[in-house]
Amino acid sequence: MRTKRLFFMAATSLLLAVSCGLKAQDLVILHTNDTHSNIETLTSGRNAGFGGVQRRANYIASVRNESKNVLLLDAGDYNQGTPYFTLFEGEVEIELKNAMGYDAVCLGNHEFDNGVDHLANRLKRAKYPTLCANYDFSGTPLEKVVKPYVIIKKGGKRIGIIGVTLDLKGYVAEKSREGVVYKNPVPIVNDLADMLKNRRGCDLVIVLSHLGYDGGTPQKPADKELAALTSNVDIIIGGHSHTFMEEPEIVENKDGKGVIINQMGAAGVYVGRLDISLKK
C-alpha cells in the first residue's frame, strides 16, 4: 500500500482558520476515493502489486494503533470496475467498509449503476452514514437512507462532514437514477457549513466531494470552484476525476481564507493522510 502523509501544523494559519485545542497529530484524517471494487491487490499495469483491501485495512489499523483520534472517509465510486461488483452487486464493498470502520462516505455516480432501489437496500446495511446534500431524494427509497451531513466527535471536538456529488446525467442511465434530482452544491454547502460552524459549534468542517478536482462552473462546480465560492469549509476531500495530488492544493474561499483540497487517484493504490493540528 502506498500512502501519502500530509502534515498540517497549527502554526500554518493559512491552512485552517479554526479555533481548536487539538495537539499535534491529535486528529488524523485517512481518506480514499474511486476504489472501484478493487478488492484484491492489482496484478497488472504500473501499479501492479499495490492496492487491495487487506493492505488498506492493515495500514488503517496501524495508524489507529499509533494515533488516538482517526477519521476514516471515502469520497465515492467504491463500486464498479471488477467482477466483484458484477457478481455481488455492491454487497461486498459495504461489508468491507463496515469491517474497516469508515466514519462517513459520500455517494459517487457508480453507486447508482444497478439502480436506486438496490442502492437503498444495501446502504441500509452500512454501519456508517452515507452523505449527499445536493440531491433531492424526495419520493425515492434513498430519501431516509442518505444524509446531507453528519457531526462526528473526535478528541472532544466536533467535526462536521458534508457530502456532495456531481450531476448524474451523462454518467448514469436514467432508469438507474429515477427520481433523483441534482441541485447546485454551492448554496447548499454555504448554508450547511455556516450552520455547522456558527450554530452547531463544529470546530472543523469537511466536504466529502464526488465533483471532480477542477474544470467546473459556478452552476456545476468541481472542488476548486466549490472552495472559491463558499465560506466556512476547511477541507475538501475529493473524488471522481481520479486525480492523484502529490500535495494538497490551497484555494482561497470567498472570504480569502485557505481551503485544503486533496484527492488520492483511484483503485485504492493510495490512502490519503492529513495530520491536523489546530490551536487558538
C-alpha positions as CSV (number, residue, x, y, z in Angstrom):
1,M,0.0,0.0,0.0
2,R,1.3,3.4,-1.0
3,T,0.4,6.2,1.4
4,K,0.7,9.9,1.1
5,R,1.5,11.5,4.5
6,L,0.4,15.2,4.7
7,F,1.2,17.2,7.7
8,F,-0.6,20.5,8.6
9,M,0.7,22.1,11.7
10,A,-1.0,24.6,13.9
11,A,1.4,27.4,13.2
12,T,0.4,27.4,9.5
13,S,-2.5,29.7,9.8
14,L,-3.1,29.8,6.0
15,L,-4.3,26.2,6.0
16,L,-7.0,26.1,8.7
17,A,-8.5,29.2,10.2
18,V,-10.4,27.5,13.1
19,S,-10.2,27.8,16.8
20,C,-9.4,24.5,18.4
21,G,-7.2,23.0,21.2
22,L,-6.1,19.8,19.5
23,K,-2.4,18.9,19.9
24,A,-0.1,17.9,17.1
25,Q,-1.4,14.9,15.2
26,D,-4.3,14.6,17.6
27,L,-6.6,14.3,14.5
28,V,-5.5,12.1,11.7
29,I,-7.8,12.0,8.6
30,L,-7.4,9.0,6.4
31,H,-9.2,9.1,3.1
32,T,-9.9,7.0,0.0
33,N,-11.7,7.6,-3.3
34,D,-12.6,5.8,-6.5
35,T,-11.5,2.4,-5.3
36,H,-13.9,0.9,-7.9
37,S,-14.4,-2.6,-6.4
38,N,-10.7,-3.3,-6.3
39,I,-10.8,-5.8,-3.5
40,E,-7.6,-7.7,-4.4
41,T,-4.1,-6.4,-5.0
42,L,-3.6,-5.0,-8.5
43,T,-2.0,-7.6,-10.8
44,S,-1.2,-5.5,-13.9
45,G,-0.1,-2.1,-15.1
46,R,2.3,0.3,-13.4
47,N,0.6,-0.2,-10.0
48,A,0.9,-4.0,-10.0
49,G,1.5,-5.3,-6.5
50,F,-0.2,-2.3,-4.9
51,G,-3.7,-1.7,-3.6
52,G,-6.2,-4.3,-2.3
53,V,-8.5,-4.1,0.7
54,Q,-6.2,-6.2,3.0
55,R,-3.3,-3.7,2.5
56,R,-5.6,-0.8,3.1
57,A,-7.0,-2.4,6.2
58,N,-3.6,-3.2,7.6
59,Y,-2.4,0.4,7.1
60,I,-5.6,1.8,8.7
61,A,-5.1,-0.5,11.7
62,S,-1.5,0.6,12.1
63,V,-2.5,4.3,12.1
64,R,-5.2,3.6,14.7
65,N,-2.6,1.8,16.9
66,E,-0.4,4.9,16.9
67,S,-3.0,7.7,16.9
68,K,-5.9,8.1,19.2
69,N,-8.2,10.1,17.0
70,V,-8.5,8.9,13.4
71,L,-11.2,9.9,11.0
72,L,-11.7,7.5,8.0
73,L,-13.5,8.9,5.0
74,D,-14.4,7.8,1.4
75,A,-15.3,10.2,-1.4
76,G,-17.3,7.8,-3.5
77,D,-17.2,5.4,-6.5
78,Y,-16.2,2.5,-4.4
79,N,-18.4,0.4,-6.7
80,Q,-17.9,-0.9,-10.3
81,G,-14.8,-1.9,-12.1
82,T,-14.1,-5.5,-11.2
83,P,-16.1,-8.8,-11.2
84,Y,-16.7,-8.4,-7.5
85,F,-19.3,-5.7,-8.3
86,T,-20.7,-7.7,-11.3
87,L,-21.2,-10.8,-9.2
88,F,-22.1,-9.4,-5.8
89,E,-23.8,-6.1,-6.8
90,G,-22.0,-3.9,-4.2
91,E,-22.7,-6.0,-1.1
92,V,-19.0,-6.9,-0.7
93,E,-17.9,-3.3,-0.6
94,I,-20.4,-2.3,2.0
95,E,-19.4,-5.2,4.3
96,L,-15.7,-4.4,3.9
97,K,-16.3,-0.7,4.7
98,N,-18.1,-1.8,7.8
99,A,-15.2,-4.0,8.8
100,M,-12.7,-1.3,8.3
101,G,-14.7,1.1,10.4
102,Y,-15.4,4.0,8.0
103,D,-16.8,7.1,9.7
104,A,-18.5,8.6,6.6
105,V,-18.8,8.0,2.9
106,C,-20.3,10.2,0.1
107,L,-22.0,8.8,-2.9
108,G,-20.3,8.6,-6.3
109,N,-22.0,8.1,-9.6
110,H,-21.1,4.4,-9.9
111,E,-23.0,3.6,-6.7
112,F,-26.2,4.1,-8.8
113,D,-25.2,1.7,-11.5
114,N,-27.7,-1.0,-10.5
115,G,-30.5,1.4,-9.6
116,V,-31.9,3.4,-6.8
117,D,-33.8,0.5,-5.2
118,H,-30.8,-1.8,-5.0
119,L,-28.6,1.1,-3.7
120,A,-31.0,1.9,-0.9
121,N,-31.3,-1.7,0.2
122,R,-27.6,-2.2,0.5
123,L,-26.9,1.1,2.2
124,K,-29.3,0.1,4.9
125,R,-26.7,-2.4,5.9
126,A,-23.9,0.2,6.2
127,K,-22.7,0.9,9.7
128,Y,-21.5,4.4,8.7
129,P,-23.5,7.4,7.3
130,T,-23.8,7.8,3.6
131,L,-23.8,11.5,2.6
132,C,-25.1,13.6,-0.2
133,A,-26.5,17.1,0.4
134,N,-27.2,18.3,-3.1
135,Y,-29.6,15.6,-4.4
136,D,-33.3,15.8,-3.8
137,F,-34.3,12.2,-3.0
138,S,-37.9,13.0,-2.2
139,G,-40.2,10.1,-3.0
140,T,-37.3,7.7,-3.6
141,P,-36.1,4.8,-1.5
142,L,-33.0,6.8,-0.7
143,E,-34.9,9.6,1.0
144,K,-34.5,8.3,4.5
145,V,-31.2,6.4,3.9
146,V,-28.8,9.2,2.7
147,K,-28.0,12.2,5.0
148,P,-26.8,15.6,3.9
149,Y,-24.2,15.9,6.7
150,V,-23.1,14.3,9.9
151,I,-21.3,15.6,13.0
152,I,-18.6,13.4,14.5
153,K,-16.8,13.9,17.8
154,K,-13.1,13.2,17.9
155,G,-10.9,14.2,20.8
156,G,-13.6,16.2,22.4
157,K,-14.0,18.3,19.2
158,R,-16.9,18.4,16.8
159,I,-16.3,17.7,13.1
160,G,-19.0,18.5,10.6
161,I,-18.9,16.5,7.3
162,I,-21.0,17.4,4.3
163,G,-21.4,15.1,1.2
164,V,-21.8,16.4,-2.4
165,T,-22.0,14.6,-5.7
166,L,-21.9,15.7,-9.4
167,D,-24.9,15.7,-11.8
168,L,-25.7,12.1,-12.7
169,K,-26.9,13.0,-16.2
170,G,-24.4,11.5,-18.7
171,Y,-22.9,9.2,-16.1
172,V,-25.9,7.0,-15.0
173,A,-28.7,5.6,-17.1
174,E,-32.0,7.5,-16.5
175,K,-33.8,4.4,-15.1
176,S,-31.0,3.9,-12.6
177,R,-31.3,7.4,-11.2
178,E,-35.1,7.7,-11.4
179,G,-36.5,10.4,-9.1
180,V,-33.1,11.7,-8.1
181,V,-32.7,15.5,-8.7
182,Y,-29.3,17.3,-8.8
183,K,-29.0,20.7,-7.2
184,N,-26.1,23.2,-7.3
185,P,-24.0,22.3,-4.3
186,V,-22.6,25.9,-3.8
187,P,-25.6,27.5,-2.0
188,I,-26.3,24.2,-0.2
189,V,-22.7,23.9,1.1
190,N,-22.7,27.6,2.1
191,D,-25.8,27.1,4.2
192,L,-24.8,23.9,5.8
193,A,-21.2,25.0,6.5
194,D,-22.5,28.2,8.1
195,M,-24.9,26.2,10.2
196,L,-22.3,23.6,11.3
197,K,-19.7,26.3,12.2
198,N,-21.8,29.0,13.7
199,R,-24.9,27.3,15.1
200,R,-23.8,23.7,15.7
201,G,-20.4,24.5,17.2
202,C,-18.2,22.5,14.8
203,D,-14.5,23.1,15.2
204,L,-13.8,21.7,11.7
205,V,-15.9,21.4,8.5
206,I,-15.0,18.9,5.8
207,V,-16.7,18.4,2.5
208,L,-16.6,14.9,1.0
209,S,-16.9,15.6,-2.7
210,H,-17.5,13.5,-5.7
211,L,-17.5,16.5,-8.0
212,G,-14.0,16.1,-9.5
213,Y,-10.9,18.3,-9.0
214,D,-11.3,21.1,-11.5
215,G,-13.0,22.2,-14.7
216,G,-16.4,23.1,-13.2
217,T,-18.7,26.1,-13.4
218,P,-20.5,28.1,-10.8
219,Q,-23.6,26.1,-11.5
220,K,-21.9,22.7,-11.7
221,P,-18.7,23.2,-9.7
222,A,-15.7,20.9,-9.2
223,D,-13.7,21.1,-6.0
224,K,-11.7,24.2,-6.9
225,E,-14.8,26.2,-7.8
226,L,-16.7,24.9,-4.7
227,A,-13.8,26.0,-2.4
228,A,-13.6,29.5,-4.0
229,L,-17.4,30.1,-3.9
230,T,-18.1,29.1,-0.3
231,S,-17.3,30.0,3.3
232,N,-16.7,28.1,6.5
233,V,-15.3,25.0,4.7
234,D,-11.8,23.9,5.9
235,I,-11.1,20.8,3.9
236,I,-12.4,19.2,0.7
237,I,-11.7,15.5,0.3
238,G,-12.3,14.8,-3.4
239,G,-13.1,12.1,-5.9
240,H,-14.4,11.3,-9.4
241,S,-11.6,12.7,-11.5
242,H,-9.0,10.1,-10.3
243,T,-6.6,12.9,-9.6
244,F,-3.5,11.9,-7.7
245,M,-2.3,15.0,-5.9
246,E,1.4,14.9,-4.8
247,E,0.5,17.5,-2.3
248,P,-2.8,19.2,-1.4
249,E,-3.8,22.5,-3.0
250,I,-4.8,25.5,-1.0
251,V,-7.6,27.5,-2.6
252,E,-8.9,30.8,-1.2
253,N,-12.5,30.9,-0.3
254,K,-14.8,33.9,-0.9
255,D,-13.6,35.3,2.4
256,G,-9.9,35.0,1.5
257,K,-9.3,32.0,3.8
258,G,-7.5,28.9,2.7
259,V,-9.3,25.6,1.9
260,I,-7.3,22.4,1.7
261,I,-8.2,20.2,-1.4
262,N,-6.9,16.7,-1.7
263,Q,-7.6,13.6,-3.7
264,M,-5.8,10.2,-4.0
265,G,-6.0,8.9,-7.5
266,A,-8.0,5.7,-8.0
267,A,-8.2,1.9,-7.5
268,G,-7.1,2.1,-3.8
269,V,-3.4,2.4,-4.7
270,Y,-3.0,5.3,-2.3
271,V,-4.5,6.1,1.1
272,G,-4.5,9.8,1.8
273,R,-3.4,11.0,5.2
274,L,-3.8,14.5,6.7
275,D,-2.3,15.1,10.2
276,I,-4.2,18.1,11.6
277,S,-3.0,20.3,14.4
278,L,-5.2,23.2,15.3
279,K,-5.0,25.7,18.2
280,K,-6.4,29.0,19.2
